[in-house]
Amino acid sequence: MLGKRPDDPIWLLLTILAVWRLTAFIAYESGPFEMFSALRRVFVRVGLGKLVGCFYCLSVWISCTAVLVFPLSLSTPLVILGVAGAVALIERMLTGAPSTGDQDGV
């Protein structure tokens, strides 16, 4: 933990943007050496294909780890959902349509 506070707007914005970027990497892009494509295939093989096939589901799980830059408190679940919600809004603004998780994740 970096000891930053979620009420610091700069750190909260950086966390939201980082979660969006990492989620987009894993959900949509092949990455260097097809790294993210291979990661998606592994998730499909172990039965978690819907997790990487749904941008919004994936953003919640990535938010869970990203908010560790803030101290854990009773408000942590709210911060997780807030970051994931902001990521969902950014994704909808950029793509215009929600991802439903119906993709096979590959």
Backbone bond lengths (Angstrom), bond angles and torsions (degrees), N, CA, C in turn:
res aa  C-N    CA-C-N  psi(-1)  N-CA   C-N-CA  omega(-1)  CA-C   N-CA-C  phi
1 M - - - 1.441 - - 1.523 109.68 -
2 L 1.289 115.42 139.88 1.453 120.69 -179.85 1.518 112.17 -90.67
3 G 1.324 117.27 -6.38 1.451 120.16 179.27 1.515 114.13 75.80
4 K 1.323 118.31 14.54 1.462 121.38 177.71 1.525 108.55 -79.01
5 R 1.308 115.86 160.20 1.465 120.00 -178.70 1.529 110.30 -109.85
6 P 1.347 116.97 141.58 1.469 119.00 179.89 1.524 113.39 -66.83
7 D 1.333 117.79 -13.62 1.462 118.28 176.65 1.533 112.02 -86.06
8 D 1.326 116.56 1.69 1.468 121.34 172.63 1.528 106.76 -84.51
9 P 1.333 118.16 108.83 1.463 120.64 -172.26 1.530 114.19 -59.87
10 I 1.325 117.42 -34.15 1.468 119.43 -179.18 1.522 110.43 -66.57
11 W 1.334 117.44 -47.13 1.465 120.36 -179.72 1.519 111.84 -67.17
12 L 1.325 116.75 -36.21 1.457 119.42 177.56 1.526 110.32 -66.21
13 L 1.321 117.62 -43.44 1.467 121.21 178.01 1.526 111.09 -63.27
14 L 1.332 117.12 -43.87 1.465 120.26 177.77 1.526 111.45 -61.61
15 T 1.319 116.74 -38.94 1.467 120.73 178.29 1.526 110.36 -64.71
16 I 1.318 117.17 -44.89 1.470 121.43 179.11 1.529 110.46 -60.84
17 L 1.315 117.39 -47.42 1.472 120.50 -179.52 1.529 111.63 -65.27
18 A 1.317 116.71 -38.80 1.472 119.88 178.86 1.530 110.74 -66.02
19 V 1.321 117.10 -40.94 1.467 120.01 178.60 1.520 109.84 -65.38
20 W 1.340 117.23 -41.92 1.467 119.03 178.53 1.534 110.49 -61.54
21 R 1.320 116.86 -44.89 1.464 120.17 -177.01 1.524 111.53 -64.72
22 L 1.319 117.19 -46.46 1.458 120.47 -179.77 1.526 111.21 -65.43
23 T 1.319 116.97 -39.44 1.465 120.40 177.31 1.522 110.31 -62.90
24 A 1.326 117.72 -43.89 1.468 120.88 178.79 1.520 111.01 -64.04
25 F 1.347 117.14 -40.72 1.468 120.06 176.16 1.526 110.55 -54.75
26 I 1.314 115.61 -53.55 1.468 119.99 -174.35 1.525 111.46 -70.16
27 A 1.325 117.61 -40.65 1.468 120.81 -174.50 1.528 113.72 -75.66
28 Y 1.345 117.87 -35.38 1.460 119.69 -169.35 1.523 116.69 -120.10
29 E 1.309 118.17 -27.67 1.452 119.88 -166.99 1.525 112.36 -103.58
30 S 1.321 115.06 155.85 1.467 118.97 178.95 1.511 111.49 -84.09
31 G 1.323 117.82 -31.15 1.456 122.07 176.92 1.514 112.87 76.12
32 P 1.327 116.13 175.07 1.461 119.32 178.28 1.521 110.21 -66.36
33 F 1.317 115.34 136.63 1.464 122.45 -179.82 1.537 111.89 58.01
34 E 1.346 116.82 28.66 1.470 122.38 179.93 1.538 111.88 57.96
35 M 1.329 116.39 27.65 1.457 122.42 -175.10 1.532 112.34 -59.16
36 F 1.330 118.20 -45.44 1.455 120.37 -177.16 1.525 111.35 -75.26
37 S 1.311 117.56 -31.46 1.461 120.19 174.43 1.528 110.15 -64.03
38 A 1.325 116.28 -42.38 1.467 120.57 178.28 1.524 110.25 -65.05
39 L 1.314 117.21 -39.71 1.458 120.79 178.48 1.528 110.81 -62.20
40 R 1.340 117.05 -43.11 1.467 120.31 177.64 1.525 111.08 -62.45
41 R 1.344 117.41 -39.73 1.468 120.10 178.59 1.523 111.30 -63.79
42 V 1.321 117.09 -39.02 1.469 120.83 177.34 1.528 109.98 -62.30
43 F 1.306 116.98 -44.38 1.465 120.39 178.91 1.526 110.93 -61.31
44 V 1.328 117.22 -39.81 1.467 120.71 178.62 1.531 109.77 -64.69
45 R 1.336 116.82 -44.36 1.472 120.74 -179.18 1.520 113.19 -60.94
46 V 1.320 117.03 -35.49 1.465 119.38 -178.25 1.525 112.28 -91.90
47 G 1.324 117.10 9.62 1.458 121.21 174.46 1.521 115.29 88.31
48 L 1.320 117.78 14.12 1.459 121.01 179.54 1.523 111.94 -111.84
49 G 1.329 116.13 29.54 1.461 120.90 -178.22 1.509 113.35 -61.21
50 K 1.333 117.46 -35.51 1.466 119.70 179.71 1.520 111.40 -67.45
51 L 1.324 116.98 -27.41 1.463 120.21 178.28 1.517 110.96 -63.26
52 V 1.319 118.06 -46.10 1.463 120.25 -179.49 1.515 111.93 -86.49
53 G 1.326 118.05 -9.91 1.454 121.34 177.28 1.519 112.76 -86.14
54 C 1.319 116.08 -13.98 1.463 120.97 -180.00 1.521 108.91 -114.33
55 F 1.301 116.40 111.27 1.458 121.73 -178.74 1.524 111.20 -55.56
56 Y 1.331 116.58 -42.19 1.455 120.80 -175.10 1.523 112.24 -70.04
57 C 1.312 117.54 -39.82 1.466 121.09 176.55 1.526 110.06 -63.08
58 L 1.293 115.63 -46.16 1.461 121.29 -179.10 1.533 110.92 -62.42
59 S 1.337 117.14 -37.49 1.464 119.66 -179.09 1.527 111.77 -66.10
60 V 1.322 118.05 -31.12 1.467 120.20 177.50 1.527 109.67 -66.00
61 W 1.336 117.13 -45.71 1.466 120.11 -178.92 1.518 112.05 -67.25
62 I 1.314 116.93 -37.76 1.464 119.14 177.61 1.532 110.01 -69.67
63 S 1.332 117.08 -35.15 1.470 120.36 175.98 1.522 111.29 -61.13
64 C 1.326 116.26 -36.58 1.470 120.38 179.60 1.523 111.51 -57.59
65 T 1.307 117.03 -38.70 1.460 119.08 -179.90 1.532 111.71 -85.46
66 A 1.313 117.26 -33.24 1.466 120.11 -176.09 1.523 112.31 -69.34
67 V 1.323 118.47 -31.55 1.466 118.96 -178.06 1.526 111.78 -74.13
68 L 1.320 117.51 0.81 1.461 119.96 175.54 1.526 112.28 -68.19
69 V 1.337 117.66 -8.15 1.472 119.25 172.89 1.522 110.06 -70.59
70 F 1.334 116.72 -16.46 1.450 122.05 178.30 1.528 109.07 -102.31
71 P 1.326 117.82 151.76 1.467 119.48 176.55 1.532 110.08 -63.85
72 L 1.320 116.36 141.24 1.455 120.15 177.85 1.523 109.67 -70.66
73 S 1.324 115.67 136.49 1.464 120.95 179.12 1.525 107.99 -153.65
74 L 1.306 115.76 -176.56 1.465 119.98 177.56 1.526 111.74 -64.77
75 S 1.324 117.33 -21.60 1.468 120.84 -179.05 1.533 112.84 -87.36
76 T 1.328 118.39 -3.21 1.466 121.00 -177.13 1.534 112.89 -55.90
77 P 1.346 120.03 -46.25 1.477 117.99 177.95 1.522 112.92 -59.09
78 L 1.328 116.53 -35.94 1.464 119.90 178.20 1.528 110.91 -67.40
79 V 1.314 116.88 -39.49 1.473 120.96 178.10 1.523 109.58 -65.07
80 I 1.339 117.74 -41.90 1.472 121.65 177.76 1.520 110.16 -57.72
81 L 1.330 116.55 -50.02 1.466 120.03 -179.22 1.530 111.49 -67.12
82 G 1.315 117.34 -35.00 1.466 120.36 177.64 1.515 112.16 -65.71
83 V 1.333 116.49 -43.46 1.474 120.40 178.04 1.525 109.46 -64.58
84 A 1.330 117.35 -46.48 1.470 120.17 179.32 1.530 111.00 -62.86
85 G 1.317 117.39 -37.24 1.464 121.09 177.50 1.518 112.07 -65.04
86 A 1.326 116.50 -42.72 1.468 120.30 177.60 1.525 110.67 -63.90
87 V 1.328 116.50 -39.70 1.470 120.84 177.32 1.525 109.95 -62.75
88 A 1.333 116.70 -41.36 1.467 120.32 178.12 1.531 110.88 -62.47
89 L 1.322 117.21 -40.76 1.468 120.15 178.21 1.526 111.32 -63.88
90 I 1.319 116.82 -42.92 1.469 120.19 177.92 1.523 109.75 -60.76
91 E 1.327 116.85 -45.32 1.470 120.80 -178.78 1.523 111.22 -62.71
92 R 1.318 116.98 -43.03 1.474 119.23 178.97 1.516 111.66 -65.76
93 M 1.324 117.10 -37.28 1.473 119.66 178.30 1.527 110.36 -65.77
94 L 1.326 117.24 -37.28 1.468 120.12 -176.79 1.519 112.93 -80.52
95 T 1.330 117.85 -36.18 1.466 120.22 -175.56 1.519 112.94 -102.60
96 G 1.310 117.51 -25.86 1.448 120.45 179.39 1.519 114.62 83.24
97 A 1.301 118.90 -7.88 1.458 120.99 -178.34 1.520 110.09 -145.63
98 P 1.321 116.70 143.70 1.467 118.81 178.01 1.508 112.17 -74.78
99 S 1.331 115.84 149.45 1.459 121.98 172.68 1.518 106.73 -89.12
100 T 1.315 117.32 127.65 1.460 120.50 -172.26 1.516 113.34 -97.45
101 G 1.308 118.92 -7.64 1.458 120.19 -178.80 1.518 112.54 86.55
102 D 1.344 117.60 8.35 1.454 120.78 -179.70 1.513 113.04 -79.57
103 Q 1.329 117.41 -7.93 1.456 120.34 179.58 1.505 108.79 -72.65
104 D 1.322 116.47 159.02 1.455 118.89 179.38 1.514 112.81 -82.55
105 G 1.319 118.67 0.20 1.453 122.36 175.06 1.517 115.35 81.12
106 V 1.311 117.98 7.22 1.463 120.12 -179.24 1.505 109.23 -112.87
